[in-house]
Each structure stands twice: as structure tokens, then as C-alpha cells.
Amino acid sequence: MSDAKTLTGEPGGLSTLVRAALPAVPGVNQLPGVRKGSARDFTGLAYRRERVVAERARVDAYAAVCGFPRKDVVPLTYPHMLAFPLHMAIMSDPAFPYPAIGMVHVENTITARRAVRVGEALDVTTAVGAPRPHAKGVLLDFVTTVSADGETAWESTSTYLRRGRTIEGQVSPGLEILDAPTGGVEWRLPANLGRTYASVSGDANPIHLYPLTARALGFPRQIAHGMWTKARSVAAIENRLPEAVTVEVAFKKPVFLPSTVAFAARQDDAGWTFAMTSPKDGSPHLLGRTTSATPDI
């Protein structure tokens, strides 16, 4: 995207978190450089990173936390780590009309056109358009493209819900997955999982870290990252997926930490349907499905 802003230097860190948090602080959020633009006037925003390398040490650390084996290609979900700084840059930009704190990741779709090699230099662009209506507020689609030498290797759409006033328009039903499997293998998730995943992802949202920081944002204790639940689910079936594949998920109930979750997957002619659920009552934390994708030729 030619009009995308370029994100330079090493992204992430404390300064990013501060910029993301300031627009949620009353009074401070009216200061120049912090004050958000009008949602009514917002039409879109894009950021890019150029020649980003999928470094072996970072890929291996991510794979270990999410349950992937060590390979010469990155895990299917790993390019999201390269895009996440762009998500934060967009949300922290004064032109983006909503504070980053309070944005809820409700759906994520990844399409891999081909495998991404460890050590490969990649161009990453994330763009968001105007908000869409939702029964509880508005939805914003963060669309990422990862390419090398002009070839698209990987794409994703992360849909975030901003609760509050909605806008006019037809409300989309969202991702619907019927008859998802329940039960299956149980995974015990430790209390420090959010901090461990934050260390490899850069997503240090306070709701994932400690009971105290989570309670400050309305949760009884810390919750697992949605993208960790997707990554761990994909890791369980990745060796049975085609190289060119689309994986769609809907994030449902939060996973409080520590806790035990159940994972089950079922294959049919279209691909795999999978779910992460509560072992107690079968209620879903995550619902997902896979389909074959067309390689980018």
C-alpha cells in the first residue's frame, strides 16, 4: 500500500504500551498528540514494515511457548508476531479514533499461500478501514499482507470489537461454526502463561499478566491471549494441514489463568473443525475451521 506509514526501528516495548494507554486516561486524552480523531470521519489507516527477518531465536521461542516443533519454516501463526507492532502503531496513531485499551479481538482469519522460511526477509503491511456496525458497538478489520519479493506468502484479518455506540448499516453475523467438537485432550494452563506469551509476542496487555492488572480492567484474574489459543490449537493439527491453507477462528469465552481447557478436532471433506472448550460444561473458548487455499503463483 503506497500510502502506508513506515514503522522503523525496533517496535514494541514500554513506550508503545504508554502510547496505547494514554488515550484511555481522562484529561490526558484531550492533549495534542494524544487526542483521538473523530470516528465519523475515519476512513482508514495503514502501516508497514520492510525487510523484516523471521529470526531463528524468536521463531524457536514462539514455537516452544505455543507447542510447535522446531522446523526450518515458521509456524503458521507466527507472521502475526511480525504484524502485531503494526496493529499497535495503528491503534496508537491519533488518527485512529479508538483507544487501544478496550479493543477486543473477536475473530481472526489466516491464509498461508506458502510456507515462510526462517531467516526470510519479509515486507509486512497492515491496513484498517472504516468501522462496521455491531450489536454491541463497532467492528474494525485489521488486514495484514506478508510478502517477499513481491509475492504474497501470508495474509490475515484480525477483527476487533469496540464496545459502545454503534453506527448505521447492516450487522454482519460473523463467523458461524455449527456442530463443533467438544471434549478431547485436556491442557493445563499455568498462571504465568500470559506473561510467557507476552515475552515472545510483544503483546503485554495488562489483562494477560497478573490478577491485579487484570482486575483494573474489569477481569477477575488474568486471561490467556486469544492468539495463543489459536496458535496452540493450530499446533495440534498443523502436521495434517496443507501448506496453502486458511484457518478461521472466533474467540468466545475468555480463558482465565490458571485453568484447564479441552481441545478437540474433527476432519471432514472441507478440512478440519476444531474447538477449545471448558471441560466442565463444554462451553467454547475458541471455535475454528480450516479449508484449503490457493497458492499464490
N, C-alpha and C positions, 0 to 999 in steps of 0.2 A: 504494500500500500504506500503510494508515493507521499501522501500527506501525513504519514505516521511520524510521531516524535521518536527520536532515537534515545534509548536508555543506555548510558555509558557508565563505565566503572563497575565496581563490584556491587551488585544490588543487595538489598536486604539490610538487616541489622536494626539497631535501636532507632536510628534516625527515621527509617521507614515506618516503624511502629508509631513513633511520635507523630509524624505527619498524618498517619491514618487516624489516630485518636483525637487530634485537636479539633476537627470539625464537630465532634460529639460533645465538646465541653461548652456549656452555656457561657456566653460573653466572649470567650476566646474565639468562638466560631463566627464572630462578626468582624474579626480583624482582617485587614487586607492581606491577601495571600493565603488565608485560611477559609474565608467566607466562600461558601459554595454558590455555584450559579443556579439559575432557575431550571427546575425540572421541565417546565413547559417549553423552554427554549432549547433544551438539549437535543441535539440530533446525532451525536456520535463522537467518538474519540478513539485514537489508536496509538499504540506504542510498539517499538520494535527493538530487537537486539540482533546484532550482526556478528557472524562468525563465532558463535558460542560453541564451546567444545564440551562434549559429554565426557567428562574426565573419569578415568578408571576408578580413582579412590571414591569419588562421590557416588558413582553408579553402584559400586560394590556396597557402600554403606547403606544406600537406599534399599538395595536388593535384600540385604540382611534384615533390615527392620520390617520389610513387607513380605518376606517369605519367598522371594525369587531365588533361583540358583545363580551362581556366578557364570556369566557367559560373555562372549565377545560382541554381543548385541545388547542394547539396553532393554530393560523390562518394558512391556507395552505401555505402562502408565508413566514411565519416567519422564518423557518430554514435558509433562505437566510441571515438573520441577523447574524447567527452563522458562516456562511461560508464567509461573506464579509471580515473579517480580514485575512482570508487565501488568498483571491483574492489579497488584498493589499500586503501581505507578498510576494507572488509570483512576483507581478509587481515590488516590491521594491528590489527584490533579484538581485544582479549584474549579475547572470547567465541568467536572463530574458532579452532578447535583446532589449526591447522597453520601453521607459519611460511610467509611469502610466498616466501622463498628456497627453491627446490627445487620449487615448483609448476610443472608442465609443461603448457602449452597444447596439447591434443591434437586438439581439434575446435572448429569454430566454424560456427554457422548464423545467417545474417542473413535477415530477411524485411522488405522495404520495402513498406509499404502504399501509400505515395505519395511523391513527391519532397519533400525537406526544403529549404526556401528558405534561401539565405544571408541572415543577419540575423534569422531567425525565432527567437522565444523559445520554449524547449522545457523541459518537465519530464522529468527522467530518473530512473528508478528501477532499481536492480539488487538482486536478491534471490538468495540461495543457500540451498538446503535441506540436508537430511541427506546424508551421503556415500553413494555407491553402490559396490558391490563391483567390483573389477577384478582381473585375474590378477596384476598387479604392485603392487597397493595399493588405493587408493580413488579414485573419480571425484567431482568436485564441479561442479555445473552452475550457472553464474552467468547468471541470466536478466535481461535488460535490456528495459525498455519506454521508448520515447521518444514523448512525446505533446505536443500543442498544443491548448489549449482543450478538453481532454477527449477529443480524437480521437487514437487511436494511429496514428502515422505510420511507426514503425520498431521492430522487435524483434530481439533476438539471444539466442543461447545460446552461451556460451563454456564448454567443458568442460575442466577441468584434472585432471591426474593427479597424485596424491600417492603416490610410491613408498613401500613399506614394508608394514606389517601391513594385511591386508585385513579385511573384515567378512563376516558371513554374508549370503547372498542369491544370487539368480541373476545371473550376469555377462552384461551386455549385449554383443552382438558389435560394437557401434559402427557407424560409418558405413562401408558397403561400396560401393566403386565398382569395377566389373569392366570390363575391356577399355578402360581409359583410354588416350587417345592419347599417343604418345611422339614425340620429335624436335621438329621445328618451328623457330621462330625462336630464336636464342641471344641471351642477355643477359649482358653482362659486368658483374659486381657489384663495386664498389670496396671497399677495406678499410675506408673510413670510413662505409659505408652505415648501420651500426648507430648510429653517433653522429649522423648526419644525420637518420635517422628518429626517434631519441630526442629531438632538438631540436624536432620538430613534434608528437610524440605524448605526451611526458612519460614514456615508458617507458624509463628509464635503467638497466635491469637490467644488472649488470656483465658478464654473459655476452655482451652485444651490443656492447661498447665497444672493448676493447683485448685483445691476446693475453694480457697479464699478468693482467688481471681475469678473463678467461675461464678461464685455466688454474687460477686459485684456486678455481674452481667445477667443475673436472673436464673442461673442454674444451681441446683443443689450441690453438685460437685462437677469436676471436670469431665469433658466428653471427648471421645475419640474423634479424630479428623475424618470427615466424610471421605476424602480421597485416600486415606489409609484403608478404610473399609472396602473401597473399590479395589485398591491395589492388592490387598490380601485376598480378596475373592478371585481376582484375575489370576493371581499366583497359583491358586489351587487348580486351575484348569488350563493355564497358558500352554502347556505342552500338548494340549489337544485342540488348539485353535489354529486356523490357517494364518499364514504370515500377513495376508491382507484381510483385515477383519474390522468390524465395527462392534463396539461394546457400549451399550447404553445402560445407565443406571438411574434410579430415582432414590434419593435419600429420604428415608421416612423417619422413624423414631430415633432420637439421639442414643448413642451407646455411652452410658455412664461408666466411668472407670473408678475402681476395678470392676470387672463383671465377666460373665461367661456368655458367649454367643454361640449359636449353631449355624453351620454353613451346609447347604445342600445344593446340588446342581443336577440338571436333567438334560439329556441331549435328545433332539428330535431332528426332523429333516431340515429345518431352518437354521439350526445352530444349538446353542445352549441357553437354557433359562436357569437362573440361579438366585439364591436369596440368603441373606444373613438375618437371622431371626432370634427372638428370645426363646431360650429352651423352656421357659416356664409356661408361656401361653401361645407361642408361635407367632406373635405379632412381629411385623417386619421392621428391621432397621434399614435394610437395603434390598431393593429388587432390581434384577438386571437380566439382560439378554444379549446374545451375540448373533451376528449374521456375517456372512462372507462379504468382503468388499472388493471392489475392482482395483487392481494395482494401477498406480499412476505410471503410464508408459510414455 
